[in-house]
Amino acid sequence: MSEQNFDIVVLGGGSGGYAAALRAAELGFTVGMIEKDKVGGTCLHRGCIPTKALLHAAEVADYSRESSKYGIITEFQGIDINGVTEYRQNIIAKKYKGLQGLVKARGITVIEGEGRLVSPTTVQVGENTIVGKNVILATGSYSRSLPGLEISGRVIASEQALELDFVPKKVAVLGGGVIGVEFASVWKSFGAEVTIIEALPHLVPNEDEAISKSLERAFRRRGIDYRLGVRFAGVTQNEDGVVVSLENGDTVEAELLLVAVGRGPNTANLGYEEVGVTMDRGFVITDERLHTNIPGVYAVGDIVPGLQLAHRGFQQGIFVAEEIAGLNPIVVADVNIPKVTYCDPEVASVGLTEAKAVEQYGADKVSSYDYSLAGNGKSEIIGTSGSVKVVRVVDGPVVGVHMIGARVGELIGEAQLAVNWEAYPEDIAPFVHAHPTQNESLGEAFLYLAGKPLHTL
């Protein structure tokens, strides 16, 4: 048995945990980071990075099929899933090696094993006692299922979907949120028949309704089937596949059922409640500065109620390290954190939807403009359609930006600055947007709301 002492102990080495550790070490703290698997967590090894690699492979497949419209002659011969897997794994390995190098260079001590909080200052890892003046809880999340729905056999979660060594011919996807539509997009591009089942009225239901409807139209054009506003009733498995039953009496037959109904906080049996940390349905409750109810104990990432995004956890990790250092970092509300869904077409947003803006300010105090990418030169060149919708307070700031189209995730940087800095369209309109770029579509929307539209009658 041994005891190790640090200024800061981080329980969990995912996006939130390692960001906290890196920033804390940069600020001069001694840091011990406990991780039972691999530093980088779900995002690097089983989530963001590998799924986006699959989505890029899917994009290449689509381009190879459609290359003749660009004057390039290619022949699409199929998907080499082993080659796709190697490509994905090489990216992960390279990113993991780089992260390990950063952690080592900053002098962070990585303790391998499953940690359990045993006091406000102590985490037990096997026979080793890890003591910190401050403790940051960053244990991440797991793939949820529905009550009574077991992940086994042909019923899989995203982790198993990533490791498939074949392309299914027909897939049912339970859940039309981010994970569901991304995998649906990949499998369609790889040649599968896909049906999405979503209990709410729209795909990506947390987005602005106009964007959700636009995605539904795009998926319909791609041949992706979806059943909206209908609940899952049950599933049976046989040697050939699954039969999914819906509450309206319909059934969906497929080789596999992907369960993509969200992620739950990974906090069970880790000692949080026993030590007295305030919890709610498995989540750790904090104030806006990520303090728990116990002095010196903080929480970041997916275990804190709100958006479950790797970059939110990453930002929160930096925030807590700076909070402990007394730097008084600024709080960024969840609504003003950018979101990107990397299906085809991409969806990106930040700030209030138009409905939420009306709810907050009143219908007569909100205006919006939806700029079609059909008017954007670069979008025409790369063969995408979609729109950029900007929501503002009348005679006030931009409070929301919502986009759909290929590569619009790359536009979210300017959008989040406009929203978080409470910029007026009139403030942004004089600035120059390079031509030809998709970024010009944001400029056009701001020009319109500033009262001087250039390409709109």
C-alpha positions in Angstrom: 0.0 0.0 0.0 1.2 3.5 -0.8 0.0 7.1 -0.5 0.6 9.8 -3.1 -0.1 13.5 -2.5 -0.9 16.2 -5.1 -2.3 19.7 -5.3 -5.0 18.4 -7.6 -6.4 14.9 -8.1 -8.4 14.3 -11.3 -10.6 11.2 -11.3 -11.0 10.4 -15.0 -8.8 11.0 -18.0 -11.3 11.9 -20.7 -11.7 15.3 -22.4 -12.7 17.1 -19.2 -10.2 15.3 -17.0 -7.1 15.6 -19.2 -7.9 19.2 -20.0 -8.1 20.0 -16.3 -4.8 18.1 -15.7 -2.9 19.9 -18.5 -4.1 23.4 -17.5 -3.5 22.7 -13.8 0.1 21.5 -14.5 0.6 24.6 -16.7 -0.4 26.7 -13.8 2.2 25.1 -11.5 0.1 22.6 -9.6 1.2 19.0 -9.0 -1.4 16.7 -10.6 -2.4 13.1 -10.3 -4.8 11.8 -12.9 -6.6 8.5 -12.4 -7.8 6.6 -15.4 -9.0 3.0 -15.6 -8.7 2.7 -19.4 -6.8 5.0 -21.7 -6.2 8.7 -21.3 -8.4 10.4 -23.9 -11.6 8.7 -22.8 -14.7 8.0 -24.9 -14.1 10.9 -27.2 -10.7 9.8 -28.5 -11.1 6.0 -28.4 -14.8 5.2 -28.8 -16.6 8.4 -29.7 -15.9 11.7 -31.5 -12.7 10.9 -33.3 -13.5 7.4 -34.6 -17.0 8.3 -35.6 -15.8 11.3 -37.5 -13.2 9.2 -39.2 -16.1 6.9 -40.4 -18.0 9.9 -41.5 -15.1 11.1 -43.6 -14.7 7.6 -45.2 -18.4 7.8 -46.0 -18.0 11.2 -47.6 -15.2 9.8 -49.8 -17.4 6.9 -50.8 -20.2 9.3 -51.8 -17.7 11.5 -53.8 -16.3 8.5 -55.6 -19.9 7.5 -56.7 -20.7 11.0 -57.8 -17.3 12.1 -59.2 -18.6 12.3 -62.8 -20.6 15.4 -62.1 -17.3 17.1 -61.4 -15.7 15.8 -64.6 -13.7 13.1 -62.8 -14.1 9.5 -63.9 -13.8 7.0 -61.0 -15.3 3.5 -60.4 -16.8 2.8 -57.0 -16.0 -0.9 -56.2 -17.3 -1.1 -52.6 -16.3 -0.6 -49.0 -13.1 -2.3 -47.7 -14.2 -2.4 -44.0 -10.8 -3.6 -42.9 -9.2 -0.7 -44.7 -11.7 1.7 -43.1 -10.9 0.2 -39.7 -7.1 0.5 -40.2 -7.6 4.2 -41.2 -9.7 4.9 -38.1 -7.3 3.1 -35.8 -4.3 4.9 -37.1 -5.8 8.2 -36.5 -6.7 7.2 -32.9 -3.2 5.8 -32.3 -1.5 9.0 -33.5 -3.8 11.3 -31.4 -3.3 9.0 -28.4 0.5 9.1 -28.7 0.4 12.9 -29.0 -1.7 13.2 -25.9 0.5 10.8 -23.9 3.5 13.0 -24.9 1.7 16.1 -23.7 0.8 14.6 -20.3 4.3 13.3 -19.8 5.9 16.7 -20.8 3.7 18.5 -18.3 4.8 16.3 -15.4 1.4 14.8 -14.7 1.3 11.6 -12.8 -1.0 9.1 -14.4 -2.4 6.4 -12.0 -3.8 3.4 -13.8 -6.8 1.7 -12.3 -10.4 2.3 -11.2 -10.7 5.1 -8.6 -13.3 5.4 -5.9 -13.8 8.6 -3.9 -13.5 7.8 -0.2 -13.3 11.3 1.3 -13.4 14.9 0.0 -9.7 14.7 -0.4 -9.0 11.1 -1.2 -9.4 8.6 -4.0 -8.7 5.0 -3.5 -7.2 3.1 -6.4 -6.7 -0.6 -5.5 -4.3 -0.5 -2.6 -3.1 2.9 -3.4 -4.4 6.1 -1.7 -4.3 9.2 -3.8 -4.7 12.5 -1.8 -5.4 15.9 -3.2 -6.0 19.4 -1.8 -8.6 19.6 -4.5 -10.4 16.8 -6.3 -12.0 17.0 -9.8 -14.6 14.4 -10.7 -14.5 13.7 -14.5 -15.7 10.1 -14.9 -17.6 10.7 -18.2 -20.6 8.8 -19.5 -21.9 5.5 -21.0 -24.3 4.6 -23.7 -27.8 4.5 -22.4 -30.5 2.0 -23.3 -34.2 1.9 -22.6 -35.8 0.0 -19.6 -35.8 -3.7 -20.4 -33.8 -3.3 -23.6 -30.6 -5.2 -23.3 -27.5 -4.5 -25.4 -26.6 -7.9 -26.7 -26.4 -9.9 -29.9 -27.8 -8.0 -32.8 -28.9 -5.1 -30.5 -25.9 -2.9 -30.2 -24.7 0.5 -28.9 -22.3 2.9 -30.6 -19.2 1.2 -29.2 -20.2 -2.1 -30.9 -21.2 -0.2 -34.0 -17.7 1.2 -34.4 -16.1 -2.3 -34.1 -18.3 -4.0 -36.8 -16.2 -6.0 -39.3 -18.9 -5.9 -42.0 -21.3 -3.4 -43.5 -24.9 -4.4 -42.6 -27.4 -4.6 -45.5 -30.2 -3.2 -43.4 -30.1 -1.3 -40.1 -32.7 0.1 -37.7 -31.5 3.0 -35.5 -33.4 3.8 -32.3 -33.0 7.5 -31.7 -32.8 10.4 -34.1 -30.4 12.6 -32.1 -26.7 13.2 -32.9 -25.4 9.7 -32.5 -28.3 8.1 -34.4 -28.2 10.4 -37.4 -24.4 10.2 -37.7 -24.4 6.4 -37.8 -27.4 6.4 -40.2 -25.5 8.7 -42.5 -22.4 6.5 -42.4 -24.3 3.3 -43.1 -26.3 4.8 -45.9 -23.1 6.0 -47.6 -21.6 2.5 -47.2 -24.6 1.1 -49.0 -27.0 0.0 -46.2 -30.7 0.5 -46.0 -31.4 2.6 -42.9 -34.5 3.3 -40.8 -34.4 5.8 -37.9 -37.0 5.5 -35.2 -37.5 8.7 -33.1 -40.2 9.2 -30.5 -40.2 13.0 -30.8 -41.7 14.9 -33.8 -38.4 15.7 -35.5 -34.8 14.4 -36.2 -32.2 16.3 -34.1 -35.0 17.6 -32.0 -32.9 19.9 -29.9 -32.1 22.0 -33.0 -34.1 24.9 -34.5 -37.2 23.4 -36.1 -36.4 24.8 -39.5 -33.0 23.0 -39.4 -34.6 19.7 -38.3 -37.1 19.9 -41.1 -34.3 20.6 -43.6 -32.3 17.6 -42.4 -35.4 15.4 -42.8 -35.8 16.5 -46.4 -32.1 15.9 -47.1 -32.3 12.4 -45.5 -35.5 11.7 -47.6 -33.6 12.6 -50.7 -30.7 10.3 -49.7 -33.1 7.5 -49.2 -32.8 7.3 -45.4 -36.2 6.2 -43.9 -37.4 7.5 -40.6 -40.4 7.1 -38.4 -41.1 10.2 -36.3 -43.4 10.7 -33.3 -43.7 7.0 -32.6 -42.3 5.0 -29.6 -40.4 1.8 -29.5 -42.3 -1.1 -28.1 -39.9 -4.1 -28.3 -37.4 -6.1 -30.3 -37.0 -9.8 -31.1 -33.8 -11.4 -32.5 -33.4 -14.4 -34.7 -30.5 -15.9 -36.8 -31.1 -13.4 -39.6 -31.7 -10.2 -37.7 -34.1 -8.2 -35.6 -37.7 -7.3 -35.7 -38.5 -4.0 -34.0 -42.0 -3.4 -32.8 -43.4 0.2 -32.5 -46.3 1.3 -30.4 -48.4 2.2 -33.4 -48.3 -1.5 -34.5 -45.7 -1.1 -37.2 -42.6 -3.2 -37.4 -39.1 -2.6 -38.8 -37.0 -5.6 -39.9 -33.2 -5.2 -40.0 -29.9 -7.1 -39.5 -29.0 -4.9 -36.5 -30.7 -2.5 -34.1 -28.5 0.4 -33.0 -29.6 1.9 -29.7 -28.8 5.6 -29.8 -31.0 7.1 -27.1 -28.3 9.2 -25.4 -25.6 8.8 -22.7 -25.9 8.5 -19.0 -23.5 9.8 -16.3 -20.8 7.3 -15.2 -21.1 7.8 -11.5 -22.5 4.5 -10.0 -20.4 2.8 -7.3 -17.7 5.4 -7.3 -18.3 6.6 -3.8 -19.8 10.0 -4.6 -23.0 9.7 -2.7 -21.3 8.0 0.3 -18.9 10.9 0.6 -21.9 13.3 0.5 -21.8 14.7 -3.0 -25.2 16.0 -4.1 -26.6 13.9 -6.9 -29.7 13.8 -9.1 -30.5 10.8 -11.2 -26.8 9.9 -11.4 -25.6 13.4 -12.3 -23.3 15.4 -10.0 -24.9 18.7 -9.1 -22.7 21.8 -9.1 -23.1 25.5 -9.1 -22.3 27.5 -12.2 -18.7 27.5 -11.3 -18.6 23.7 -11.1 -18.2 23.5 -7.4 -20.0 20.6 -5.8 -21.6 21.0 -2.3 -18.3 19.8 -0.8 -15.5 22.4 -0.6 -12.6 21.4 -2.7 -14.5 18.9 -4.9 -15.4 19.9 -8.4 -17.1 18.1 -11.3 -16.7 18.5 -15.1 -18.0 17.0 -18.3 -20.8 14.5 -19.0 -21.5 13.9 -15.3 -22.7 17.5 -14.9 -26.2 18.1 -16.1 -26.4 19.8 -19.5 -24.9 19.3 -23.0 -22.9 16.2 -23.3 -20.2 17.4 -25.6 -16.5 16.7 -25.6 -15.6 20.4 -26.1 -17.9 21.4 -23.2 -16.0 19.0 -20.9 -12.7 20.2 -22.3 -13.7 23.9 -21.6 -14.9 23.0 -18.1 -11.7 21.2 -17.3 -9.7 24.3 -18.1 -12.3 26.4 -16.2 -11.9 24.4 -13.0 -8.1 24.5 -13.1 -8.2 28.2 -13.4 -10.9 28.5 -10.8 -8.7 26.6 -8.3 -5.8 29.0 -9.3 -8.0 32.0 -8.4 -8.1 33.3 -12.0 -11.9 33.9 -12.0 -12.6 32.4 -15.4 -15.7 33.4 -17.2 -18.8 31.2 -17.3 -20.1 30.1 -20.7 -23.7 29.1 -20.5 -24.6 25.8 -22.2 -26.8 27.5 -24.7 -23.8 29.4 -26.0 -21.6 26.4 -26.6 -21.4 25.4 -30.2 -23.0 22.1 -31.4 -22.1 20.2 -34.5 -23.7 17.0 -35.9 -21.5 15.5 -38.6 -24.0 13.7 -40.7 -24.5 14.5 -44.4 -25.5 17.3 -44.5 -23.9 18.7 -41.4 -25.8 20.6 -38.8 -24.2 23.3 -36.6 -25.7 25.8 -34.1 -25.0 28.0 -31.2 -27.3 30.1 -29.1 -31.1 30.3 -28.9 -33.4 28.7 -31.4 -36.0 31.1 -32.8 -38.7 29.4 -30.7 -36.6 29.8 -27.5 -35.8 33.5 -28.4 -39.5 34.2 -28.8 -40.2 32.5 -25.5 -37.5 34.6 -23.8 -38.0 38.0 -25.5 -41.5 37.9 -27.1 -42.5 37.5 -30.7 -42.4 41.2 -31.5 -38.9 41.5 -30.2 -37.3 38.7 -32.3 -36.4 38.7 -36.0 -34.5 36.2 -38.1 -33.2 35.6 -41.6 -32.7 32.2 -43.3 -30.0 32.6 -46.0 -30.0 29.8 -48.6 -26.7 28.3 -49.5 -28.0 28.2 -53.1 -26.8 31.8 -53.3 -23.3 30.9 -52.0 -20.6 30.3 -54.6 -18.4 27.9 -52.7 -21.4 25.8 -51.6 -22.4 25.5 -55.3 -18.8 24.5 -56.2 -18.7 21.7 -53.6 -22.2 20.6 -54.4 -24.1 21.3 -51.2 -27.4 22.9 -50.3 -28.7 24.1 -47.0 -29.1 27.4 -45.2 -27.7 29.7 -42.5 -30.3 31.1 -40.1 -29.5 34.0 -37.8 -31.8 35.0 -34.9 -31.5 38.5 -33.4 -33.3 40.6 -30.9 -35.0 43.5 -32.7 -32.5 46.5 -32.4 -30.4 44.2 -30.4 -27.7 41.4 -30.5 -27.5 38.2 -32.4 -28.7 35.4 -30.0 -28.6 32.4 -32.3 -27.1 31.0 -35.4 -28.3 27.7 -37.0 -26.8 26.1 -40.1 -27.2 23.0 -42.3 -25.1 22.0 -45.3 -21.8 20.3 -46.0 -18.9 21.6 -43.9 -21.0 24.2 -42.0 -19.4 22.9 -38.8 -16.3 24.9 -39.9 -18.4 28.1 -39.7 -19.4 27.8 -36.1 -16.3 29.7 -34.8 -17.5 33.1 -36.1 -21.0 32.3 -35.1 -20.1 31.6 -31.5 -18.1 34.8 -31.3 -21.1 36.8 -32.5 -23.4 35.2 -30.0 -21.1 35.2 -27.0 -19.9 38.7 -27.6 -23.6 39.8 -28.0 -22.6 41.4 -31.3 -25.2 43.4 -33.4 -25.6 42.5 -37.1 -24.7 46.1 -37.7 -21.4 45.6 -35.9 -20.5 42.6 -38.1 -21.8 43.8 -41.4 -18.8 46.0 -42.2 -16.3 43.2 -41.8 -15.0 41.4 -44.9 -15.7 37.7 -45.5 -13.3 36.1 -48.0 -14.6 35.2 -51.4 -15.5 32.5 -52.4 -16.0 30.8 -49.1 -19.0 29.4 -47.3 -18.2 31.9 -44.6 -19.7 34.5 -46.9 -23.2 33.0 -46.1 -22.8 34.2 -42.5 -21.8 37.7 -43.8 -24.9 37.8 -46.1 -27.2 36.9 -43.2 -25.7 39.6 -41.0 -26.0 42.1 -43.9 -29.6 41.3 -44.3 -30.4 41.8 -40.6 -28.4 45.0 -40.6 -30.8 46.3 -43.2 -28.5 46.3 -46.2 -28.9 42.9 -48.0 -26.6 42.5 -51.0 -27.8 39.4 -52.9 -31.4 39.3 -51.5 -34.3 41.2 -52.9 
